[in-house]
Amino acid sequence: MLRLPLKSLEEEFKVTRAREVLMYRDSNDPKVAQAGVLVRTGRKWNAQAAVLDAQARLRHKELVGVVARGRAGLGMFPAPSRYRQCKGKEKRSQICEEVRADVEEKRMSRAAGMGQQGAWTRWEQAMDRKVTWMELWQSEPHRITFLIRAVYDVLPSPANLCMWGKADTPTCHLCPARGTLEHILSSCPTALGQGRYTWRHNQVLKSIADTISKEISKGGRGSNITRSIAFVRAGEQPKAGRKAPAGILASAKDWKLSVDLEKQLKFPQHIVRTTMRPDIILVSESTKNIIIMELTVPWEDRLGEAHERKMTKYEHLVADCRAQGWKARCMPIEVGCRGFVGCSLHKAFTALGIAGTTRSRAIKNATDAAEKASRWLWIRRGAPWGQASAT
């Protein structure tokens, strides 16, 4: 979902009134808390009832626990914090966010009824993308326009122009198929043969490989952490220390990164003889670890399908590596062609030990690379393609 720094008046009104109810009801002053102050909001919506409904929803979520969303498996989304264990400001914040979520659900239910402009509601494994005011100020107007119109599929594609009565035929500029936005950005066989999608794929791959290379150059800092002794005075409780992020890259210092860019990548022949060419290969000879990463830049509706297809493709290769005594692992990663990453990229970075601001920055770089490349493909959708036009 695309989250712009714009909020509706209805949403802010309801959240503000719900916060006011909590301020009176949960006040530290017993006279204020027992006064029974009623927040008036009109006939159509009652703030007190909305707060009670939000609390009931939070208790129900806590009882149900973590559930699957659509076809995305368990663990693809972070587990919410427990409502009963929260106190004070955190508890009030959860209630206000639940009131906001109720407004968002009604908005999404209306969007889901739109077949074309509401297609983003069916992105099951795509992570939310939040655009800040700083990004809006620094970005070019054409880039923001492309991002918003591409998400809601209202760009002037041949299919849309024909539907709007601005063109006679909805055919693609490169092939006789119907020229929808999905076809132009991810499904045109002529564009695939000309290398347009491969060029975009390589732009995203460079960004991800650069992040992994920088993490490897840190030299496995997770294995050389000095542990200090925590002294606890009588009558005090030990403070929970912050755990150092442990990842696969911290388990060894001899990681060798190979990326399928410019030169044709060959799988290490001393491990398994194969003609497969994964996008990224990480090998550690000392620990006999090998990580296979395969990047796909699909249409956002097909993120889950692409993940399953790549996992099945390298299933036998992983089994052959394990049969040779290696600890093999396959990590298919997906970045949508409109700049929305799949949950698999977030999980892959976390497994490698890339977390915190480094992970957020890496995900942003990957989304920006995919969005800029797709915007260039859109601009050049009817022009001839070559090395000069791609630079």
C-alpha positions, -999 to +999 in steps of 0.1 A: +000+000+000+012+035-008+011+057+022+013+094+014+018+121+041-018+132+036-046+125+061-083+129+057-103+153+078-126+126+090-098+103+101-081+131+121-114+142+136-122+107+149-087+101+163-086+135+180-119+129+197-109+093+207-077+107+223-098+133+241-120+105+256-090+086+268-075+118+282-105+124+305-112+087+313-076+077+321-066+109+338-043+107+368-065+131+386-093+110+402-118+139+401-113+142+364-115+105+358-147+101+378-164+132+365-179+113+335-170+139+309-188+132+276-171+142+244-198+154+220-193+145+183-227+146+167-254+120+158-236+100+132-205+090+152-200+086+190-164+089+204-171+068+235-186+040+215-157+041+191-132+038+219-150+008+234-152-008+200-115-003+195-107-019+228-129-049+220-111-053+187-077-051+204-087-078+229-101-100+201-068-097+182-048-107+213-070-137+218-068-148+181-031-142+178-011-142+146-031-152+116-024-156+079-032-127+056-045-139+022-021-164+007+009-150+026+021-176+052+026-172+089+055-150+098+054-128+067+041-099+088+053-087+122+032-098+152+013-070+170+022-061+206+000-074+233-027-050+244-030-062+280+006-057+286+007-021+274+001+008+298-001+045+298+008+063+266+015+031+246-020+017+254-037+050+244-017+050+212-028+015+203-065+025+209-061+056+187-044+035+159-073+010+161-097+039+156-076+050+126-076+014+113-114+013+114-116+043+091-089+027+069-108-005+066-139+013+054-118+032+028-102-001+016-136-018+013-147+010-011-114+007-030-117-031-033-149-026-053-130-009-080-115-035-104-087-014-118-080+014-094-084-008-064-061-036-076-036-025-049-058-041-023-049-075-036-011-071-031-008-098-005+029-100+000+039-064-008+052-042+020+037-008+026+056+021+011+055+053+031+064+086+013+074+114+036+071+151+031+109+153+027+107+129-002+079+148-018+099+181-016+131+166-030+115+144-057+107+156-092+070+163-099+070+139-128+083+111-106+056+116-079+030+117-106+042+085-122+043+067-088+007+077-078-008+071-112+010+038-117-003+025-083-039+033-093-034+023-129-045+056-144-015+063-166-023+070-203-016+035-216-031+024-249-058+004-231-068+033-209-067+058-238-091+036-257-114+032-227-114+070-222-122+075-259-089+091-267-075+064-290-090+040-315-071+008-307-058-005-274-028-024-289+007-021-275+033+000-293+057-030-296+034-060-301-002-067-311-013-075-276-036-053-255-014-024-241-023-023-205+001-009-179+008-044-166+016-055-202+040-026-208+059-028-176+061-066-171+045-088-198+055-075-233+074-103-251+090-078-275+103-057-246+116-088-229+135-098-261+150-064-265+164-066-229+143-038-213+132-059-184+167-073-180+181-038-177+156-029-150+164-062-132+201-054-132+195-019-118+177-034-088+203-062-085+231-036-083+215-019-054+209-051-034+244-064-042+260-031-031+243-034+003+254-070+008+290-061-003+292-032+023+279-056+050+306-082+041+333-055+041+325-048+078+343-081+085+317-100+105+316-076+134+290-098+151+316-124+160+340-100+178+316-084+203+332-078+237+308-089+264+309-069+297+298-082+331+265-066+343+267-059+380+234-059+399+230-042+433+211-057+461+174-052+457+176-043+420+166-062+389+190-068+360+183-046+330+176-065+298+205-057+275+201-050+239+209-081+219+234-077+191+220-085+157+232-119+147+230-129+111+245-154+086+272-129+075+285-126+111+292-164+112+323-162+090+348-137+077+356-153+043+324-147+025+328-143-012+301-125-031+294-133-068+268-114-087+254-121-122+262-087-137+281-078-168+300-112-169+281-145-171+281-159-136+291-196-131+281-216-102+312-229-081+321-261-099+339-276-068+305-276-051+281-288-077+283-289-115+253-271-129+244-246-157+220-226-134+229-189-129+215-174-097+217-137-094+237-137-062+259-164-047+275-161-012+301-187-004+321-193+028+347-220+025+355-221+062+320-229+074+309-246+042+279-222+038+264-212+005+235-188+000+216-186-033+196-155-040+174-150-070+158-116-077+126-111-096+110-078-106+073-089-113+040-071-113+029-066-077+000-089-080+023-118-088+049-114-059+038-147-042+037-166-075+072-154-084+085-165-050+071-200-052+084-204-088+119-194-079+119-216-048+109-246-069+135-238-096+164-240-072+150-268-050+171-295-066+203-274-066+200-268-029+195-305-023+226-313-044+247-288-024+235-303+009+243-338-004+279-326-009+281-316+027+274-279+023+249-258+043+228-245+014+200-220+015+179-205-012+164-170-008+142-158-036+136-120-033+110-099-051+108-062-058+077-050-076+081-032-109+064-001-094+087+001-064+069-021-038+092-047-023+080-081-012+083-093+024+109-118+012+135-090+007+129-078+043+133-114+056+164-120+035+182-089+048+172-098+084+186-134+079+219-120+066+222-097+096+213-064+079+189-047+102+178-013+116+185+018+095+208-001+072+180-024+062+155+005+058+180+024+036+187-007+015+150-014+009+145+022+000+174+021-025+159-011-041+125+005-044+139+037-059+159+017-084+128-003-095+106+028-097+131+049-117+138+021-141+101+014-147+095+051-152+122+051-179+107+021-195+073+039-195+088+070-211+106+049-238+076+025-243+073+032-280+109+043-288+136+019-301+157+004-274+195+001-273+226+006-251+225+043-257+189+047-247+193+027-215+221+049-201 
